Amino acid sequence: MGLGLQIACQGFAGGDEVERVAGVELLRLERQAIDIVNSHLTVEAYRDQSGARLYDARLDLITRKFDLIPVERGTGADVSVAIHGAFDNALRLLKYRQMSSA
């Protein structure tokens, strides 16, 4: 049984690229997600003060005990960079959790 992922996009249509990038990142996360059963990814498009478009990716992990683990967000001018950043932060967090429980 694989790790579940729900994706929500705000401020833009999302689409195939978001799903493709998130799917690849989810495969990386599954290897470390021993007690994680589900995840929620929210990607929001917004404009900064200069008017440049940015993407903010927020990832929440849900454990087998239904605990919610918020992950530090990833931000970037490219949606794939923002998503990759959020999943990198999740991997670091999971490694830290595993080391501190050992």
N, CA, C and O of each residue as an XYZ file, in Angstrom:
408
protein
N       0.846     -1.174      0.000
C       0.000      0.000      0.000
C       0.887      1.231      0.000
O       1.733      1.396      0.879
N       0.689      2.108     -1.003
C       1.533      3.281     -1.155
C       1.058      4.460     -0.321
O      -0.022      4.456      0.269
N       1.898      5.442     -0.305
C       1.619      6.682      0.399
C       0.634      7.506     -0.415
O       0.845      7.712     -1.610
N      -0.437      7.981      0.209
C      -1.439      8.784     -0.481
C      -1.022     10.241     -0.590
O      -0.262     10.742      0.239
N      -1.525     10.919     -1.620
C      -1.227     12.339     -1.829
C      -2.462     13.025     -2.383
O      -3.024     12.603     -3.394
N      -2.874     14.080     -1.713
C      -3.939     14.948     -2.214
C      -3.301     16.268     -2.593
O      -2.490     16.812     -1.843
N      -3.671     16.790     -3.773
C      -3.073     18.019     -4.284
C      -4.157     19.071     -4.455
O      -5.219     18.796     -5.014
N      -3.887     20.270     -3.974
C      -4.774     21.415     -4.180
C      -3.945     22.560     -4.743
O      -2.854     22.847     -4.251
N      -4.468     23.214     -5.776
C      -3.796     24.365     -6.377
C      -4.676     25.587     -6.174
O      -5.885     25.542     -6.397
N      -4.052     26.682     -5.747
C      -4.782     27.916     -5.505
C      -4.135     29.041     -6.309
O      -2.916     29.209     -6.278
N      -4.946     29.802     -7.021
C      -4.441     30.932     -7.779
C      -3.956     30.583     -9.169
O      -3.508     31.463     -9.905
N      -4.035     29.313     -9.547
C      -3.678     28.870    -10.890
C      -4.314     27.512    -11.126
O      -4.776     26.858    -10.191
N      -4.332     27.091    -12.389
C      -5.057     25.878    -12.761
C      -4.346     24.587    -12.372
O      -4.985     23.536    -12.324
N      -3.060     24.634    -12.096
C      -2.335     23.398    -11.762
C      -2.112     22.584    -13.013
O      -1.526     23.072    -13.980
N      -2.571     21.352    -13.006
C      -2.503     20.543    -14.214
C      -1.469     19.447    -14.173
O      -0.997     19.041    -13.111
N      -1.127     18.972    -15.372
C      -0.258     17.806    -15.522
C       1.127     18.004    -14.907
O       1.665     17.085    -14.289
N       1.709     19.195    -15.071
C       3.056     19.407    -14.546
C       3.095     19.264    -13.033
O       4.002     18.631    -12.494
N       2.127     19.841    -12.348
C       2.073     19.752    -10.889
C       1.923     18.296    -10.466
O       2.614     17.842     -9.554
N       1.032     17.563    -11.115
C       0.828     16.160    -10.769
C       2.059     15.314    -11.072
O       2.402     14.422    -10.296
N       2.723     15.583    -12.188
C       3.920     14.818    -12.546
C       5.038     15.059    -11.541
O       5.643     14.110    -11.042
N       5.312     16.316    -11.243
C       6.391     16.652    -10.302
C       6.078     16.102     -8.912
O       6.952     15.532     -8.258
N       4.838     16.270     -8.463
C       4.450     15.774     -7.140
C       4.543     14.252     -7.080
O       4.939     13.699     -6.054
N       4.189     13.576     -8.155
C       4.278     12.111     -8.192
C       5.703     11.616     -8.075
O       5.972     10.652     -7.357
N       6.621     12.270     -8.776
C       8.039     11.898     -8.688
C       8.563     12.149     -7.284
O       9.282     11.319     -6.728
N       8.204     13.290     -6.709
C       8.654     13.620     -5.355
C       8.062     12.653     -4.328
O       8.722     12.296     -3.353
N       6.826     12.236     -4.549
C       6.191     11.288     -3.636
C       6.941      9.958     -3.602
O       7.061      9.336     -2.546
N       7.440      9.527     -4.746
C       8.235      8.290     -4.787
C       9.488      8.416     -3.933
O       9.864      7.469     -3.242
N      10.137      9.574     -3.972
C      11.316      9.794     -3.113
C      10.918      9.751     -1.643
O      11.629      9.180     -0.817
N       9.778     10.360     -1.321
C       9.334     10.446      0.067
C       8.936      9.083      0.628
O       9.166      8.810      1.806
N       8.348      8.234     -0.195
C       7.866      6.926      0.275
C       8.968      6.087      0.894
O       8.714      5.307      1.812
N      10.173      6.237      0.410
C      11.292      5.434      0.941
C      11.594      5.753      2.396
O      12.057      4.882      3.132
N      11.342      6.983      2.825
C      11.640      7.423      4.188
C      10.410      7.478      5.084
O      10.535      7.603      6.302
N       9.230      7.386      4.495
C       7.983      7.622      5.225
C       7.477      6.360      5.903
O       6.453      5.807      5.504
N       8.181      5.909      6.914
C       7.857      4.651      7.583
C       6.484      4.700      8.250
O       5.691      3.771      8.096
N       6.195      5.765      8.984
C       4.915      5.837      9.701
C       3.940      6.828      9.063
O       2.934      7.179      9.680
N       4.217      7.281      7.846
C       3.358      8.229      7.142
C       2.430      7.461      6.205
O       2.881      6.584      5.468
N       1.143      7.783      6.228
C       0.185      7.087      5.372
C      -0.473      7.996      4.341
O      -1.003      7.514      3.340
N      -0.445      9.296      4.572
C      -1.097     10.211      3.653
C      -0.372     11.545      3.685
O       0.359     11.850      4.627
N      -0.588     12.334      2.641
C       0.017     13.660      2.578
C      -0.890     14.595      1.801
O      -1.649     14.174      0.928
N      -0.795     15.869      2.138
C      -1.575     16.913      1.470
C      -0.602     17.968      0.959
O       0.183     18.522      1.728
N      -0.655     18.239     -0.318
C       0.185     19.258     -0.934
C      -0.712     20.388     -1.419
O      -1.640     20.161     -2.195
N      -0.438     21.597     -0.963
C      -1.148     22.781     -1.439
C      -0.135     23.681     -2.122
O       0.862     24.078     -1.520
N      -0.396     24.002     -3.388
C       0.484     24.886     -4.157
C      -0.302     26.150     -4.472
O      -1.381     26.096     -5.063
N       0.249     27.278     -4.073
C      -0.430     28.557     -4.269
C       0.425     29.461     -5.138
O       1.623     29.613     -4.899
N      -0.191     30.058     -6.147
C       0.486     31.045     -6.984
C       0.119     32.435     -6.468
O      -1.035     32.697     -6.130
N       1.107     33.316     -6.413
C       0.856     34.685     -5.974
C       1.888     35.600     -6.625
O       2.843     35.128     -7.242
N       1.698     36.881     -6.489
C       2.640     37.877     -7.014
C       3.345     38.546     -5.839
O       2.719     38.909     -4.843
N       4.673     38.703     -5.978
C       5.418     39.396     -4.924
C       5.266     40.908     -5.118
O       4.505     41.351     -5.978
N       5.981     41.689     -4.328
C       5.843     43.142     -4.371
C       6.235     43.741     -5.717
O       5.727     44.793     -6.107
N       7.142     43.069     -6.424
C       7.562     43.571     -7.737
C       6.611     43.134     -8.852
O       6.744     43.581     -9.992
N       5.658     42.267     -8.529
C       4.726     41.772     -9.526
C       5.133     40.441    -10.140
O       4.414     39.906    -10.984
N       6.276     39.900     -9.729
C       6.738     38.607    -10.255
C       5.896     37.489     -9.660
O       5.519     37.530     -8.489
N       5.609     36.495    -10.485
C       4.812     35.347    -10.034
C       5.699     34.378     -9.257
O       6.791     34.027     -9.706
N       5.226     33.953     -8.098
C       5.916     32.974     -7.266
C       4.932     31.869     -6.905
O       3.714     32.040     -6.967
N       5.504     30.729     -6.526
C       4.704     29.584     -6.088
C       5.148     29.195     -4.688
O       6.338     29.180     -4.374
N       4.175     28.884     -3.865
C       4.418     28.467     -2.498
C       3.830     27.068     -2.343
O       2.628     26.882     -2.529
N       4.660     26.086     -2.006
C       4.204     24.701     -1.852
C       4.262     24.320     -0.378
O       5.318     24.382      0.252
N       3.110     23.926      0.162
C       3.023     23.508      1.561
C       2.612     22.042      1.604
O       1.670     21.622      0.932
N       3.333     21.285      2.400
C       3.108     19.850      2.493
C       2.819     19.489      3.946
O       3.546     19.884      4.857
N       1.754     18.741      4.140
C       1.415     18.198      5.456
C       1.455     16.682      5.358
O       0.969     16.102      4.387
N       2.034     16.046      6.361
C       2.113     14.585      6.416
C       1.190     14.081      7.508
O       1.063     14.714      8.556
N       0.546     12.952      7.273
C      -0.342     12.347      8.257
C       0.192     10.971      8.623
O       0.449     10.143      7.749
N       0.359     10.729      9.926
C       0.918      9.469     10.409
C      -0.174      8.421     10.572
O      -1.365      8.708     10.452
N       0.265      7.203     10.847
C      -0.679      6.102     11.108
C      -1.560      6.389     12.323
O      -2.680      5.887     12.417
N      -1.049      7.198     13.251
C      -1.814      7.560     14.448
C      -2.647      8.825     14.223
O      -3.174      9.394     15.179
N      -2.769      9.267     12.972
C      -3.546     10.449     12.575
C      -2.961     11.753     13.105
O      -3.684     12.736     13.265
N      -1.659     11.769     13.378
C      -0.987     13.015     13.740
C      -0.689     13.790     12.462
O      -0.333     13.205     11.439
N      -0.837     15.094     12.530
C      -0.540     15.969     11.403
C       0.843     16.564     11.595
O       1.130     17.164     12.630
N       1.698     16.398     10.598
C       3.055     16.937     10.658
C       3.203     17.975      9.547
O       3.355     17.613      8.380
N       3.158     19.268      9.901
C       3.364     20.290      8.881
C       4.845     20.366      8.511
O       5.719     20.224      9.366
N       5.105     20.590      7.245
C       6.470     20.645      6.724
C       6.766     22.078      6.287
O       5.887     22.770      5.774
N       7.997     22.515      6.492
C       8.403     23.836      6.027
C       8.148     23.951      4.528
O       8.440     23.027      3.769
N       7.616     25.064      4.118
C       7.210     25.255      2.723
C       8.388     25.425      1.784
O       9.499     25.760      2.196
N       8.114     25.186      0.509
C       9.062     25.460     -0.560
C       8.509     26.586     -1.411
O       7.310     26.623     -1.691
N       9.365     27.500     -1.822
C       8.941     28.651     -2.605
C       9.871     28.822     -3.790
O      11.075     28.586     -3.684
N       9.309     29.234     -4.922
C      10.140     29.482     -6.089
C       9.355     30.115     -7.219
O       8.124     30.132     -7.206
N      10.081     30.635     -8.198
C       9.456     31.239     -9.374
C       8.932     30.164    -10.322
O       8.127     30.452    -11.208
N       9.385     28.937    -10.138
C       8.934     27.800    -10.940
C       8.189     26.845    -10.012
O       8.655     26.552     -8.911
N       7.035     26.363    -10.459
C       6.222     25.499     -9.603
C       6.961     24.225     -9.216
O       6.813     23.747     -8.091
N       7.750     23.669    -10.125
C       8.466     22.425     -9.804
C       9.543     22.662     -8.750
O       9.805     21.778     -7.935
N      10.167     23.830     -8.750
C      11.175     24.165     -7.737
C      10.516     24.276     -6.362
O      11.061     23.796     -5.368
N       9.353     24.905     -6.308
C       8.643     25.050     -5.036
C       8.234     23.683     -4.482
O       8.402     23.421     -3.291
N       7.702     22.819     -5.335
C       7.287     21.481     -4.893
C       8.492     20.674     -4.442
O       8.450     20.020     -3.399
N       9.560     20.716     -5.218
C      10.784     19.989     -4.860
C      11.302     20.461     -3.495
O      11.729     19.647     -2.676
N      11.264     21.767     -3.256
C      11.714     22.304     -1.974
C      10.894     21.793     -0.802
O      11.444     21.454      0.245
N       9.582     21.737     -0.974
C       8.721     21.243      0.108
C       9.020     19.772      0.409
O       9.076     19.376      1.573
N       9.209     18.968     -0.632
C       9.500     17.549     -0.414
C      10.909     17.356      0.153
O      11.118     16.452      0.962
N      11.875     18.176     -0.249
C      13.207     18.114      0.367
C      13.112     18.398      1.862
O      13.744     17.720      2.672
N      12.323     19.399      2.219
C      12.133     19.724      3.636
C      11.473     18.570      4.382
O      11.815     18.301      5.534
N      10.531     17.889      3.737
C       9.883     16.729      4.358
C      10.881     15.603      4.583
O      10.862     14.962      5.634
N      11.748     15.357      3.617
C      12.754     14.299      3.771
C      13.697     14.604      4.921
O      14.032     13.714      5.702
N      14.129     15.856      5.032
C      14.998     16.237      6.159
C      14.276     16.033      7.486
O      14.862     15.528      8.444
N      13.016     16.421      7.541
C      12.239     16.265      8.765
C      12.078     14.800      9.135
O      12.217     14.442     10.305
N      11.790     13.951      8.165
C      11.628     12.520      8.447
C      12.932     11.886      8.905
O      12.921     11.049      9.808
N      14.042     12.262      8.310
C      15.347     11.739      8.755
C      15.624     12.167     10.186
O      16.117     11.374     10.989
N      15.309     13.417     10.510
C      15.505     13.909     11.870
C      14.626     13.132     12.854
O      15.090     12.749     13.928
N      13.351     12.895     12.493
C      12.445     12.135     13.363
C      12.963     10.722     13.600
O      12.888     10.211     14.717
N      13.492     10.087     12.548
C      13.995      8.725     12.681
C      15.232      8.690     13.572
O      15.387      7.777     14.384
N      16.116      9.681     13.425
C      17.337      9.713     14.244
C      16.997      9.975     15.707
O      17.615      9.387     16.595
N      16.037     10.838     15.970
C      15.719     11.168     17.362
C      14.889     10.082     18.040
O      14.818     10.052     19.269
N      14.261      9.195     17.279
C      13.516      8.100     17.896
C      14.368      6.844     18.077
O      13.944      5.885     18.722
N      15.558      6.859     17.507
C      16.436      5.680     17.600
C      17.177      5.648     18.924
O      17.957      4.728     19.172
